[in-house]
Structure formats: structure tokens, C-alpha cells
């Protein structure tokens, strides 16, 4: 049970930092921010493991970068569906 709570907390922190570092307004709620952060953390840990980058700080930074990329992808998908 503690692992789920830890994942939600880390996902929230990464999601909030990604939204902070990415310029522009992001019209999404806190649940979507947490999901974005969790996805960024998983993708970031996978990529940092593939590249052989060790350390918690490096993985955290890569996770934030991946969450920012996912945020850009979310905005692209949302703008395409909104125009229809």
C-alpha cells in the first residue's frame, strides 16, 4: 500500500514541476497532473536505465523532462480534438 501512495506523491511532484517549467497555460486538473507525472516518472526511469545513467537525481531530472514532453504531446492531441 505504501508503494501506491509513494507513486502518487512522486507523480504529483514531477507533474507539478513539469507544468512549472513548461511555458504557457495548461488547462488540466490535478488528477491529470498526477497521471502525467507518474507516466513521466516511468518513462524517465526506463530511459535513464537504458542509457546507463545511475543515481536518483539524474533519474528525477530525466523524469521531469519526459513529463514535459508528455505535456507537449497532450496539448497537441487536445488541440487536434478540439478543432473538430
N, C-alpha and C positions, 0 to 999 in steps of 0.2 A: 504494500500500500504506500509505503514511503517513496518508492521509486516513481509512482504516478504523480504524487504531489511535487516531487523534485523536478520531474519533467515539465510539469505545468509552470512551475516557478521559473525555471531556466528559459522555457519558451516565451514566457511573458517578458522577461528581461531582454532577451535577444530581439523579440518583436518590437518592443518599445524603442530600443536602441536603433534598430533598422529604420523605423519610422522617423526617428530624430535625425539621423544622418542623411536620409534621402530628402532632397528638397521638394517642396510642393505640398499641397494638401492631400491627405489620404482619407477619403470618406469611408472608413471601416470601423467597426465596433471593437470592443476589447476581446471578444471571443475569437474573432478572425485574426486579430493581432497575435494572440497566443498561439493559434494554429499555424500562422505564418512563422513565428519564432521556433516552434517545435520542428516544423519542416526544414527550416534553415539550419537548425542545430543538427538534425540527422544528415542532411546533405553535406553540411560543412564537416562533420566528423568523418563521413565517408571519404570525402575528397582529401582532407588532411591526412587520413590514413593511407590513401593511395599514393600520395606524394611523399610519404615518409616524414611528414612534419610532426615532431613529437612535442609534447607539452600542452598544458591546459590553456595557457594564454594564447598560443598560436591557434589551437582549435576553436577557442572562443571568438577570435578575430575572424577566422575563416567562416565560422557560423554566421556572424553578423553580415559579412559580405554576401554569403549565399542568401540570407534573408532579404537583403536589399535587392538582389537580382530577382528573387521570387516576388517581391513587391512590385518591381517594374513589370514583370510578366502578368501579375494580377491586374495592374492598371491597363495594360494592353488588351487583355481579354475582356475586361469590363467595358472599355471604351468601344470595342467592336460589337459587343452585345447590346450596348445602349443605343447605338446608331441605327439598329434595325427597326 
